[in-house]
Amino acid sequence: GQNIDQPTEMTATEGAIVQINCTYQTSGFNGLFWYQQHAGEAPTFLSYNVLDGLEEKGRFSSFLSRSKGYSYLLLKELQMKDSASYLCAPYGQNFVFGPGTRLSVLP
Amino acid sequence: GAGVSQSPRYKVTKRGQDVALRCDPISGHVSLYWYRQALGQGPEFLTYFNYEAQQDKSGLPNDRFSAERPEGSISTLTIQRTEQRDSAMYRCASSSQSRDSYTDTQYFGPGTRLTVL
């Protein structure tokens, strides 16, 4: 089976940095996705990690440790439009989304 | 180009009725997924198609749920004898890769909000 754990909610201030953690246990592991989902909208792709380490893409970076079953999404220079849910999705035998972390960015 | 589209966007039905939800994936996309998403939760996998072949239906909750993709493009998710607990957002996603490629970036449609009264 698969077990994915993310914080339910986080709050941060505009311009700050926030780290959203995800721990997972999967049957097999091929990689891990992060998706962003604004309220009432469809999830959109942010990042995909296969190897250990940090992948940087503009203001967003994603880290993976395969041996620890751990990933995080790092958001820098937060903007109001970053208020959304962030979904961790490890890809093992099946593709499973975590419950999501609802991030609120305050002015 | 056009993204994934779904219809109807909203469906209200009475308990016991059958409903058919349609997904039109991005043209040429190989993989098609159906998910169900409750408010405040991540998408819950229902079923997966590789072209027209339904390769994984392990997430379908019971035999009232079925899906098809007869020509490897448009897909229909059918729920028979709907129950109130079926009320949810049903989302479709497509990908240019096969799921087994392990690089399966999915593009999601806007979803169909199903309400069973």
gemmi code that builds the backbone of each chain (N, CA, C; Angstrom):
import gemmi

chains = {
    "A": [
        ("GLY", (0.823, -1.194, 0.000), (0.000, 0.000, 0.000), (0.848, 1.230, 0.000)),
        ("GLN", (0.202, 2.380, 0.044), (0.915, 3.644, 0.021), (0.405, 4.538, 1.134)),
        ("ASN", (1.312, 5.258, 1.769), (0.976, 6.190, 2.821), (1.728, 7.483, 2.556)),
        ("ILE", (1.002, 8.590, 2.493), (1.606, 9.881, 2.194), (1.196, 10.865, 3.276)),
        ("ASP", (2.166, 11.580, 3.819), (1.889, 12.507, 4.902), (2.401, 13.899, 4.561)),
        ("GLN", (1.512, 14.868, 4.623), (1.852, 16.277, 4.415), (1.139, 17.094, 5.492)),
        ("PRO", (1.706, 18.274, 5.863), (0.946, 19.124, 6.787), (-0.351, 19.572, 6.118)),
        ("THR", (-1.379, 19.714, 6.905), (-2.685, 20.072, 6.352), (-2.716, 21.524, 5.888)),
        ("GLU", (-2.175, 22.407, 6.716), (-2.210, 23.837, 6.412), (-0.912, 24.502, 6.811)),
        ("MET", (-0.553, 25.540, 6.063), (0.592, 26.385, 6.413), (0.243, 27.823, 6.062)),
        ("THR", (0.846, 28.740, 6.808), (0.654, 30.163, 6.560), (2.012, 30.831, 6.492)),
        ("ALA", (2.183, 31.743, 5.553), (3.442, 32.467, 5.418), (3.147, 33.869, 4.918)),
        ("THR", (4.169, 34.715, 4.994), (4.019, 36.113, 4.613), (4.584, 36.356, 3.226)),
        ("GLU", (3.969, 37.242, 2.506), (4.451, 37.632, 1.178), (5.935, 37.992, 1.240)),
        ("GLY", (6.717, 37.451, 0.288), (8.146, 37.709, 0.229), (8.991, 36.721, 0.995)),
        ("ALA", (8.358, 35.913, 1.830), (9.088, 34.951, 2.660), (9.392, 33.675, 1.873)),
        ("ILE", (10.025, 32.726, 2.589), (10.317, 31.393, 2.045), (9.521, 30.375, 2.854)),
        ("VAL", (8.968, 29.375, 2.196), (8.241, 28.331, 2.914), (8.653, 26.968, 2.364)),
        ("GLN", (8.725, 25.998, 3.261), (9.081, 24.631, 2.879), (7.933, 23.708, 3.240)),
        ("ILE", (7.428, 22.981, 2.270), (6.324, 22.045, 2.476), (6.896, 20.640, 2.399)),
        ("ASN", (6.783, 19.910, 3.494), (7.362, 18.571, 3.579), (6.366, 17.490, 3.194)),
        ("CYS", (6.918, 16.390, 2.718), (6.107, 15.231, 2.358), (6.894, 13.972, 2.692)),
        ("THR", (6.310, 13.096, 3.479), (6.915, 11.787, 3.710), (5.985, 10.737, 3.128)),
        ("TYR", (6.579, 9.678, 2.635), (5.768, 8.687, 1.925), (6.321, 7.287, 2.129)),
        ("GLN", (5.427, 6.339, 2.003), (5.798, 4.922, 1.943), (5.037, 4.352, 0.760)),
        ("THR", (5.755, 3.757, -0.172), (5.100, 3.244, -1.367), (5.566, 1.824, -1.663)),
        ("SER", (4.757, 1.122, -2.444), (5.155, -0.175, -2.985), (5.923, 0.098, -4.261)),
        ("GLY", (7.237, 0.044, -4.182), (8.062, 0.450, -5.315), (8.128, 1.966, -5.384)),
        ("PHE", (9.129, 2.477, -6.057), (9.240, 3.942, -6.191), (9.952, 4.267, -7.486)),
        ("ASN", (9.331, 5.166, -8.264), (9.932, 5.573, -9.531), (10.266, 7.051, -9.565)),
        ("GLY", (9.538, 7.831, -8.812), (9.760, 9.269, -8.804), (8.665, 9.942, -8.000)),
        ("LEU", (8.781, 11.243, -7.852), (7.795, 11.979, -7.055), (7.437, 13.290, -7.743)),
        ("PHE", (6.136, 13.533, -7.839), (5.621, 14.756, -8.448), (5.119, 15.711, -7.369)),
        ("TRP", (5.187, 16.993, -7.679), (4.468, 18.019, -6.924), (3.531, 18.739, -7.894)),
        ("TYR", (2.294, 18.915, -7.433), (1.301, 19.645, -8.198), (0.775, 20.797, -7.348)),
        ("GLN", (0.384, 21.869, -8.019), (-0.260, 23.006, -7.373), (-1.727, 23.020, -7.767)),
        ("GLN", (-2.587, 23.300, -6.808), (-4.020, 23.374, -7.122), (-4.635, 24.582, -6.434)),
        ("HIS", (-5.038, 25.567, -7.232), (-5.779, 26.699, -6.699), (-7.213, 26.284, -6.446)),
        ("ALA", (-7.828, 26.939, -5.480), (-9.192, 26.588, -5.078), (-10.129, 26.596, -6.279)),
        ("GLY", (-10.851, 25.508, -6.458), (-11.824, 25.420, -7.537), (-11.243, 25.143, -8.906)),
        ("GLU", (-9.926, 24.924, -8.963), (-9.293, 24.687, -10.256), (-8.651, 23.302, -10.301)),
        ("ALA", (-8.159, 22.938, -11.495), (-7.507, 21.651, -11.671), (-6.067, 21.712, -11.165)),
        ("PRO", (-5.516, 20.584, -10.715), (-4.088, 20.547, -10.353), (-3.224, 20.832, -11.571)),
        ("THR", (-2.115, 21.523, -11.348), (-1.155, 21.778, -12.429), (0.230, 21.324, -11.987)),
        ("PHE", (0.994, 20.797, -12.923), (2.306, 20.224, -12.662), (3.297, 21.294, -12.214)),
        ("LEU", (4.072, 20.972, -11.167), (5.147, 21.846, -10.721), (6.518, 21.225, -10.954)),
        ("SER", (6.699, 19.966, -10.485), (8.032, 19.383, -10.548), (7.956, 17.874, -10.497)),
        ("TYR", (9.060, 17.261, -10.923), (9.174, 15.806, -10.875), (10.610, 15.467, -10.511)),
        ("ASN", (10.799, 14.712, -9.429), (12.122, 14.279, -8.986), (12.244, 12.776, -9.112)),
        ("VAL", (13.350, 12.342, -9.701), (13.649, 10.922, -9.784), (14.860, 10.585, -8.916)),
        ("LEU", (15.883, 11.425, -9.019), (17.121, 11.193, -8.286), (17.148, 12.013, -7.004)),
        ("ASP", (17.980, 11.587, -6.057), (18.150, 12.356, -4.825), (18.716, 13.734, -5.136)),
        ("GLY", (18.296, 14.704, -4.344), (18.869, 16.035, -4.476), (17.822, 17.084, -4.751)),
        ("LEU", (18.325, 18.272, -5.021), (17.479, 19.445, -5.198), (17.363, 19.807, -6.679)),
        ("GLU", (16.115, 20.000, -7.108), (15.848, 20.474, -8.469), (15.283, 21.877, -8.357)),
        ("GLU", (15.971, 22.842, -8.976), (15.527, 24.226, -8.871), (14.882, 24.669, -10.174)),
        ("LYS", (13.758, 25.369, -10.007), (13.029, 25.866, -11.180), (12.423, 27.210, -10.805)),
        ("GLY", (13.193, 28.261, -11.037), (12.701, 29.594, -10.708), (12.521, 29.760, -9.208)),
        ("ARG", (11.354, 30.220, -8.808), (11.107, 30.441, -7.368), (10.819, 29.138, -6.630)),
        ("PHE", (10.545, 28.077, -7.393), (10.184, 26.802, -6.765), (11.341, 25.806, -6.902)),
        ("SER", (11.602, 25.074, -5.822), (12.592, 24.002, -5.852), (11.981, 22.788, -5.187)),
        ("SER", (12.411, 21.610, -5.615), (11.912, 20.387, -4.989), (13.091, 19.490, -4.671)),
        ("PHE", (13.025, 18.882, -3.483), (14.094, 18.026, -2.982), (13.551, 16.624, -2.783)),
        ("LEU", (14.406, 15.634, -3.018), (14.027, 14.241, -2.814), (15.140, 13.479, -2.119)),
        ("SER", (14.754, 12.664, -1.135), (15.638, 11.664, -0.550), (14.931, 10.321, -0.650)),
        ("ARG", (15.359, 9.496, -1.572), (14.702, 8.212, -1.801), (14.861, 7.289, -0.596)),
        ("SER", (16.048, 7.296, 0.000), (16.298, 6.385, 1.116), (15.453, 6.736, 2.341)),
        ("LYS", (15.129, 8.011, 2.491), (14.348, 8.442, 3.654), (12.856, 8.537, 3.355)),
        ("GLY", (12.464, 8.342, 2.112), (11.044, 8.492, 1.768), (10.561, 9.894, 2.073)),
        ("TYR", (11.334, 10.879, 1.632), (11.082, 12.260, 2.035), (11.302, 13.205, 0.865)),
        ("SER", (10.426, 14.176, 0.766), (10.554, 15.219, -0.235), (10.088, 16.532, 0.368)),
        ("TYR", (10.577, 17.621, -0.175), (10.001, 18.911, 0.175), (9.929, 19.805, -1.039)),
        ("LEU", (8.992, 20.717, -0.979), (8.832, 21.765, -1.985), (9.189, 23.081, -1.312)),
        ("LEU", (10.104, 23.823, -1.914), (10.559, 25.092, -1.358), (10.068, 26.226, -2.251)),
        ("LEU", (9.343, 27.143, -1.668), (8.829, 28.279, -2.417), (9.499, 29.550, -1.892)),
        ("LYS", (10.161, 30.270, -2.766), (10.870, 31.490, -2.380), (10.107, 32.714, -2.850)),
        ("GLU", (10.421, 33.853, -2.223), (9.825, 35.145, -2.626), (8.316, 34.986, -2.828)),
        ("LEU", (7.668, 34.508, -1.789), (6.250, 34.191, -1.883), (5.428, 35.359, -2.402)),
        ("GLN", (4.463, 35.015, -3.241), (3.522, 35.995, -3.765), (2.112, 35.573, -3.373)),
        ("MET", (1.210, 36.519, -3.378), (-0.170, 36.217, -2.989), (-0.742, 35.103, -3.857)),
        ("LYS", (-0.354, 35.084, -5.132), (-0.910, 34.081, -6.042), (-0.418, 32.665, -5.734)),
        ("ASP", (0.550, 32.538, -4.828), (1.019, 31.216, -4.429), (0.074, 30.555, -3.416)),
        ("SER", (-0.911, 31.290, -2.947), (-1.917, 30.696, -2.054), (-2.665, 29.615, -2.824)),
        ("ALA", (-2.506, 28.372, -2.388), (-3.056, 27.223, -3.110), (-2.796, 25.978, -2.275)),
        ("SER", (-3.304, 24.862, -2.754), (-2.933, 23.575, -2.169), (-1.794, 22.977, -2.967)),
        ("TYR", (-0.874, 22.324, -2.263), (0.284, 21.706, -2.902), (0.223, 20.209, -2.634)),
        ("LEU", (0.181, 19.446, -3.716), (-0.057, 18.011, -3.646), (1.240, 17.259, -3.940)),
        ("CYS", (1.615, 16.402, -3.003), (2.753, 15.509, -3.168), (2.226, 14.214, -3.779)),
        ("ALA", (2.913, 13.674, -4.792), (2.413, 12.474, -5.467), (3.573, 11.545, -5.809)),
        ("PRO", (3.893, 10.624, -4.897), (4.920, 9.637, -5.219), (4.382, 8.628, -6.213)),
        ("TYR", (5.265, 8.169, -7.058), (4.879, 7.264, -8.122), (5.540, 5.921, -7.861)),
        ("GLY", (4.761, 4.982, -7.305), (5.261, 3.644, -7.068), (4.630, 2.700, -8.059)),
        ("GLN", (4.027, 1.646, -7.556), (3.288, 0.749, -8.450), (2.070, 1.457, -9.003)),
        ("ASN", (1.559, 2.378, -8.236), (0.426, 3.182, -8.657), (0.739, 4.651, -8.442)),
        ("PHE", (-0.054, 5.476, -9.069), (0.132, 6.920, -8.954), (-0.861, 7.422, -7.929)),
        ("VAL", (-0.372, 7.941, -6.804), (-1.235, 8.320, -5.697), (-0.914, 9.740, -5.247)),
        ("PHE", (-1.947, 10.550, -5.065), (-1.775, 11.899, -4.553), (-1.906, 11.918, -3.039)),
        ("GLY", (-1.096, 12.750, -2.409), (-1.264, 13.007, -0.995), (-2.472, 13.883, -0.751)),
        ("PRO", (-2.791, 14.140, 0.518), (-3.975, 14.929, 0.860), (-3.829, 16.406, 0.534)),
        ("GLY", (-2.595, 16.859, 0.315), (-2.376, 18.259, -0.022), (-2.116, 19.126, 1.193)),
        ("THR", (-1.336, 20.178, 0.988), (-1.064, 21.190, 2.011), (-1.642, 22.497, 1.513)),
        ("ARG", (-2.548, 23.059, 2.295), (-3.155, 24.333, 1.908), (-2.314, 25.481, 2.427)),
        ("LEU", (-1.698, 26.209, 1.506), (-0.826, 27.327, 1.859), (-1.566, 28.644, 1.709)),
        ("SER", (-1.527, 29.445, 2.752), (-2.095, 30.790, 2.707), (-0.960, 31.795, 2.803)),
        ("VAL", (-0.877, 32.683, 1.823), (0.144, 33.733, 1.828), (-0.531, 35.035, 2.230)),
        ("LEU", (-0.036, 35.615, 3.305), (-0.632, 36.825, 3.850), (0.189, 38.053, 3.476)),
        ("PRO", (-0.455, 39.199, 3.312), (0.285, 40.421, 2.939), (1.160, 40.917, 4.084)),
    ],
    "B": [
        ("GLY", (-2.269, 24.665, -27.816), (-3.406, 23.864, -28.223), (-4.405, 23.714, -27.093)),
        ("ALA", (-5.487, 23.053, -27.374), (-6.538, 22.892, -26.391), (-6.081, 21.954, -25.300)),
        ("GLY", (-6.558, 22.217, -24.100), (-6.250, 21.350, -22.975), (-7.261, 20.242, -22.868)),
        ("VAL", (-7.272, 19.598, -21.713), (-8.244, 18.545, -21.430), (-9.597, 19.201, -21.150)),
        ("SER", (-10.623, 18.678, -21.772), (-11.957, 19.212, -21.491), (-12.849, 18.107, -20.943)),
        ("GLN", (-13.805, 18.528, -20.131), (-14.749, 17.577, -19.551), (-16.150, 18.142, -19.651)),
        ("SER", (-17.105, 17.247, -19.794), (-18.493, 17.687, -19.821), (-19.390, 16.617, -19.207)),
        ("PRO", (-20.490, 17.038, -18.581), (-20.797, 18.428, -18.279), (-19.903, 18.961, -17.162)),
        ("ARG", (-19.883, 20.238, -16.938), (-19.104, 20.783, -15.836), (-19.817, 20.565, -14.514)),
        ("TYR", (-21.135, 20.577, -14.556), (-21.946, 20.339, -13.372), (-23.058, 19.378, -13.746)),
        ("LYS", (-23.303, 18.437, -12.832), (-24.384, 17.479, -13.064), (-25.098, 17.240, -11.750)),
        ("VAL", (-26.397, 17.490, -11.757), (-27.227, 17.205, -10.594), (-28.186, 16.100, -10.999)),
        ("THR", (-28.247, 15.054, -10.223), (-29.097, 13.925, -10.559), (-29.765, 13.395, -9.308)),
        ("LYS", (-30.786, 12.614, -9.512), (-31.478, 12.006, -8.378), (-30.899, 10.626, -8.102)),
        ("ARG", (-30.926, 10.271, -6.872), (-30.437, 8.947, -6.465), (-31.121, 7.860, -7.293)),
        ("GLY", (-30.296, 6.920, -7.767), (-30.836, 5.820, -8.543), (-30.700, 6.005, -10.044)),
        ("GLN", (-30.432, 7.235, -10.480), (-30.258, 7.488, -11.903), (-28.831, 7.133, -12.324)),
        ("ASP", (-28.664, 6.872, -13.624), (-27.339, 6.651, -14.193), (-26.795, 7.974, -14.731)),
        ("VAL", (-25.473, 8.164, -14.637), (-24.844, 9.363, -15.209), (-23.640, 8.942, -16.040)),
        ("ALA", (-23.358, 9.727, -17.068), (-22.188, 9.507, -17.918), (-21.388, 10.799, -17.977)),
        ("LEU", (-20.148, 10.702, -17.610), (-19.252, 11.857, -17.589), (-18.222, 11.694, -18.699)),
        ("ARG", (-18.012, 12.776, -19.426), (-17.162, 12.685, -20.610), (-15.838, 13.406, -20.414)),
        ("CYS", (-14.776, 12.828, -20.965), (-13.459, 13.443, -20.938), (-12.881, 13.464, -22.346)),
        ("ASP", (-12.421, 14.631, -22.761), (-11.776, 14.792, -24.059), (-10.315, 15.160, -23.791)),
        ("PRO", (-9.385, 14.218, -23.955), (-7.990, 14.499, -23.580), (-7.288, 15.387, -24.604)),
        ("ILE", (-6.089, 15.770, -24.278), (-5.264, 16.514, -25.234), (-4.988, 15.597, -26.424)),
        ("SER", (-5.108, 16.135, -27.613), (-4.966, 15.343, -28.818), (-3.632, 14.610, -28.849)),
        ("GLY", (-3.698, 13.314, -29.130), (-2.480, 12.514, -29.235), (-1.970, 11.944, -27.931)),
        ("HIS", (-2.603, 12.320, -26.824), (-2.132, 11.790, -25.548), (-2.493, 10.317, -25.411)),
        ("VAL", (-1.497, 9.582, -24.951), (-1.595, 8.128, -24.862), (-2.394, 7.691, -23.645)),
        ("SER", (-2.072, 8.327, -22.523), (-2.623, 7.887, -21.237), (-3.806, 8.755, -20.829)),
        ("LEU", (-4.765, 8.122, -20.199), (-5.920, 8.851, -19.675), (-6.262, 8.276, -18.316)),
        ("TYR", (-6.457, 9.166, -17.360), (-6.752, 8.790, -15.981), (-8.088, 9.407, -15.562)),
        ("TRP", (-8.799, 8.689, -14.712), (-9.963, 9.246, -14.025), (-9.673, 9.277, -12.530)),
        ("TYR", (-10.049, 10.402, -11.908), (-9.897, 10.586, -10.473), (-11.205, 11.102, -9.886)),
        ("ARG", (-11.323, 10.907, -8.595), (-12.413, 11.508, -7.850), (-11.771, 12.341, -6.748)),
        ("GLN", (-12.285, 13.548, -6.545), (-11.657, 14.433, -5.569), (-12.708, 15.010, -4.633)),
        ("ALA", (-12.543, 14.709, -3.359), (-13.404, 15.299, -2.343), (-12.828, 16.655, -1.944)),
        ("LEU", (-13.664, 17.505, -1.427), (-13.238, 18.846, -1.034), (-12.123, 18.773, 0.008)),
        ("GLY", (-11.026, 19.471, -0.256), (-9.930, 19.510, 0.703), (-9.030, 18.295, 0.684)),
        ("GLN", (-9.226, 17.431, -0.290), (-8.400, 16.228, -0.412), (-7.706, 16.195, -1.763)),
        ("GLY", (-6.679, 15.357, -1.856), (-6.047, 15.158, -3.153), (-6.887, 14.258, -4.031)),
        ("PRO", (-6.628, 14.248, -5.341), (-7.369, 13.357, -6.236), (-7.157, 11.886, -5.855)),
        ("GLU", (-8.238, 11.124, -5.943), (-8.222, 9.689, -5.644), (-8.310, 8.934, -6.958)),
        ("PHE", (-7.326, 8.104, -7.238), (-7.267, 7.372, -8.501), (-8.463, 6.431, -8.657)),
        ("LEU", (-9.035, 6.423, -9.867), (-10.127, 5.503, -10.175), (-9.695, 4.465, -11.201)),
        ("THR", (-9.229, 4.941, -12.377), (-8.905, 4.016, -13.437), (-7.940, 4.673, -14.424)),
        ("TYR", (-7.263, 3.817, -15.223), (-6.234, 4.280, -16.152), (-6.367, 3.560, -17.494)),
        ("PHE", (-6.239, 4.314, -18.580), (-6.237, 3.777, -19.932), (-4.912, 4.087, -20.617)),
        ("ASN", (-4.401, 3.086, -21.318), (-3.276, 3.281, -22.228), (-3.848, 3.071, -23.630)),
        ("TYR", (-3.956, 4.129, -24.405), (-4.753, 4.116, -25.632), (-6.167, 3.640, -25.280)),
        ("GLU", (-6.678, 2.607, -25.932), (-8.051, 2.171, -25.663), (-8.127, 1.097, -24.588)),
        ("ALA", (-6.977, 0.615, -24.149), (-6.956, -0.478, -23.188), (-7.048, 0.042, -21.747)),
        ("GLN", (-8.021, -0.483, -21.028), (-8.153, -0.133, -19.616), (-7.191, -1.018, -18.833)),
        ("GLN", (-6.070, -0.466, -18.440), (-5.013, -1.268, -17.860), (-5.054, -1.328, -16.331)),
        ("ASP", (-5.805, -0.454, -15.746), (-5.875, -0.462, -14.280), (-7.234, 0.101, -13.883)),
        ("LYS", (-8.029, -0.699, -13.221), (-9.309, -0.208, -12.711), (-9.420, -0.490, -11.222)),
        ("SER", (-8.259, -0.581, -10.592), (-8.224, -0.955, -9.188), (-8.859, 0.090, -8.270)),
        ("GLY", (-8.971, 1.327, -8.741), (-9.536, 2.374, -7.906), (-11.037, 2.541, -8.015)),
        ("LEU", (-11.669, 1.853, -8.927), (-13.129, 1.951, -9.043), (-13.759, 1.377, -7.773)),
        ("PRO", (-14.624, 2.137, -7.115), (-15.099, 1.742, -5.787), (-15.977, 0.490, -5.783)),
        ("ASN", (-16.736, 0.275, -6.831), (-17.610, -0.896, -6.896), (-18.078, -1.071, -8.332)),
        ("ASP", (-18.893, -2.086, -8.567), (-19.258, -2.410, -9.948), (-20.302, -1.468, -10.534)),
        ("ARG", (-20.732, -0.460, -9.795), (-21.610, 0.555, -10.388), (-20.799, 1.525, -11.259)),
        ("PHE", (-19.502, 1.529, -11.057), (-18.619, 2.430, -11.797), (-17.972, 1.675, -12.953)),
        ("SER", (-17.984, 2.278, -14.125), (-17.296, 1.689, -15.264), (-16.769, 2.819, -16.147)),
        ("ALA", (-15.798, 2.487, -16.981), (-15.227, 3.490, -17.873), (-14.835, 2.827, -19.172)),
        ("GLU", (-14.841, 3.626, -20.236), (-14.398, 3.126, -21.530), (-13.705, 4.217, -22.294)),
        ("ARG", (-12.911, 3.793, -23.244), (-12.188, 4.709, -24.141), (-12.034, 3.981, -25.469)),
        ("PRO", (-13.142, 3.766, -26.166), (-13.194, 2.805, -27.282), (-12.254, 3.097, -28.444)),
        ("GLU", (-11.960, 4.338, -28.721), (-11.092, 4.659, -29.854), (-9.780, 5.279, -29.408)),
        ("GLY", (-9.478, 5.147, -28.147), (-8.207, 5.660, -27.645), (-8.140, 7.156, -27.520)),
        ("SER", (-9.298, 7.809, -27.552), (-9.298, 9.261, -27.401), (-10.279, 9.646, -26.296)),
        ("ILE", (-11.510, 9.981, -26.656), (-12.518, 10.379, -25.679), (-12.838, 9.210, -24.746)),
        ("SER", (-13.072, 9.548, -23.489), (-13.417, 8.525, -22.504), (-14.700, 8.913, -21.794)),
        ("THR", (-15.432, 7.890, -21.374), (-16.656, 8.105, -20.610), (-16.586, 7.310, -19.318)),
        ("LEU", (-16.872, 7.978, -18.222), (-17.019, 7.332, -16.923), (-18.504, 7.257, -16.628)),
        ("THR", (-18.998, 6.063, -16.396), (-20.424, 5.864, -16.147), (-20.632, 5.390, -14.717)),
        ("ILE", (-21.581, 6.006, -14.054), (-21.969, 5.585, -12.714), (-23.438, 5.177, -12.783)),
        ("GLN", (-23.687, 3.929, -12.473), (-25.063, 3.417, -12.515), (-25.689, 3.508, -11.128)),
        ("ARG", (-26.995, 3.696, -11.106), (-27.766, 3.695, -9.853), (-27.070, 4.574, -8.809)),
        ("THR", (-26.891, 5.831, -9.154), (-26.120, 6.744, -8.305), (-26.651, 6.786, -6.877)),
        ("GLU", (-25.714, 7.007, -5.976), (-26.021, 7.158, -4.554), (-25.466, 8.502, -4.082)),
        ("GLN", (-25.976, 8.978, -2.958), (-25.545, 10.290, -2.468), (-24.047, 10.321, -2.204)),
        ("ARG", (-23.475, 9.223, -1.780), (-22.043, 9.170, -1.491), (-21.186, 9.298, -2.755)),
        ("ASP", (-21.805, 9.211, -3.929), (-21.059, 9.404, -5.172), (-20.826, 10.878, -5.474)),
        ("SER", (-21.458, 11.762, -4.749), (-21.290, 13.198, -4.971), (-19.828, 13.589, -4.746)),
        ("ALA", (-19.242, 14.206, -5.758), (-17.823, 14.574, -5.694), (-17.473, 15.314, -6.981)),
        ("MET", (-16.216, 15.775, -7.039), (-15.647, 16.297, -8.277), (-14.950, 15.130, -8.978)),
        ("TYR", (-15.298, 14.897, -10.232), (-14.659, 13.838, -11.007), (-13.737, 14.500, -12.026)),
        ("ARG", (-12.467, 14.155, -11.936), (-11.460, 14.782, -12.800), (-10.836, 13.755, -13.722)),
        ("CYS", (-10.528, 14.222, -14.896), (-9.858, 13.422, -15.902), (-8.479, 14.060, -16.129)),
        ("ALA", (-7.490, 13.246, -16.429), (-6.161, 13.762, -16.756), (-5.599, 12.950, -17.912)),
        ("SER", (-4.770, 13.587, -18.726), (-4.126, 12.844, -19.808), (-2.627, 13.136, -19.810)),
        ("SER", (-1.905, 12.231, -20.443), (-0.449, 12.343, -20.499), (0.042, 11.857, -21.846)),
        ("SER", (1.138, 12.433, -22.302), (1.694, 12.030, -23.590), (2.484, 10.734, -23.492)),
        ("GLN", (2.775, 10.319, -22.257), (3.567, 9.110, -22.046), (2.699, 7.999, -21.486)),
        ("SER", (3.172, 6.776, -21.682), (2.580, 5.652, -20.983), (2.936, 5.739, -19.504)),
        ("ARG", (2.057, 5.239, -18.662), (2.326, 5.272, -17.223), (3.632, 4.569, -16.896)),
        ("ASP", (3.970, 3.545, -17.639), (5.178, 2.768, -17.361), (6.461, 3.498, -17.707)),
        ("SER", (6.351, 4.659, -18.345), (7.559, 5.419, -18.650), (8.109, 6.113, -17.413)),
        ("TYR", (7.264, 6.226, -16.363), (7.666, 6.830, -15.097), (7.998, 8.306, -15.214)),
        ("THR", (7.576, 8.948, -16.278), (7.767, 10.399, -16.406), (6.426, 11.016, -16.771)),
        ("ASP", (5.439, 10.557, -16.103), (4.056, 10.677, -16.547), (3.408, 11.974, -16.089)),
        ("THR", (3.888, 13.118, -16.583), (3.264, 14.389, -16.222), (1.840, 14.422, -16.733)),
        ("GLN", (0.928, 14.635, -15.831), (-0.486, 14.604, -16.191), (-1.058, 16.014, -16.297)),
        ("TYR", (-1.917, 16.195, -17.261), (-2.619, 17.452, -17.471), (-4.079, 17.215, -17.140)),
        ("PHE", (-4.571, 17.975, -16.196), (-5.905, 17.747, -15.669), (-6.953, 18.599, -16.369)),
        ("GLY", (-8.136, 18.029, -16.470), (-9.284, 18.776, -16.949), (-9.936, 19.545, -15.817)),
        ("PRO", (-10.938, 20.368, -16.139), (-11.595, 21.214, -15.141), (-12.507, 20.438, -14.194)),
        ("GLY", (-12.840, 19.199, -14.544), (-13.660, 18.384, -13.675), (-15.146, 18.505, -13.938)),
        ("THR", (-15.871, 17.498, -13.485), (-17.341, 17.516, -13.459), (-17.762, 17.426, -12.002)),
        ("ARG", (-18.507, 18.427, -11.552), (-19.031, 18.400, -10.179), (-20.352, 17.633, -10.198)),
        ("LEU", (-20.365, 16.458, -9.585), (-21.568, 15.618, -9.543), (-22.237, 15.758, -8.186)),
        ("THR", (-23.510, 16.056, -8.218), (-24.312, 16.125, -7.000), (-25.468, 15.153, -7.139)),
        ("VAL", (-25.561, 14.225, -6.204), (-26.640, 13.245, -6.199), (-27.596, 13.586, -5.058)),
        ("LEU", (-28.830, 13.857, -5.439), (-29.813, 14.291, -4.426), (-30.566, 13.101, -3.824)),
    ],
}
model = gemmi.Model(1)
for chain_id, residues in chains.items():
    chain = gemmi.Chain(chain_id)
    for i, (resn, *xyz) in enumerate(residues, 1):
        res = gemmi.Residue()
        res.name, res.seqid = resn, gemmi.SeqId(i, " ")
        for name, pos in zip(("N", "CA", "C"), xyz):
            atom = gemmi.Atom()
            atom.name, atom.element = name, gemmi.Element(name[0])
            atom.pos, atom.b_iso = gemmi.Position(*pos), 0.0
            res.add_atom(atom)
        chain.add_residue(res)
    model.add_chain(chain)
structure = gemmi.Structure()
structure.add_model(model)
structure.setup_entities()
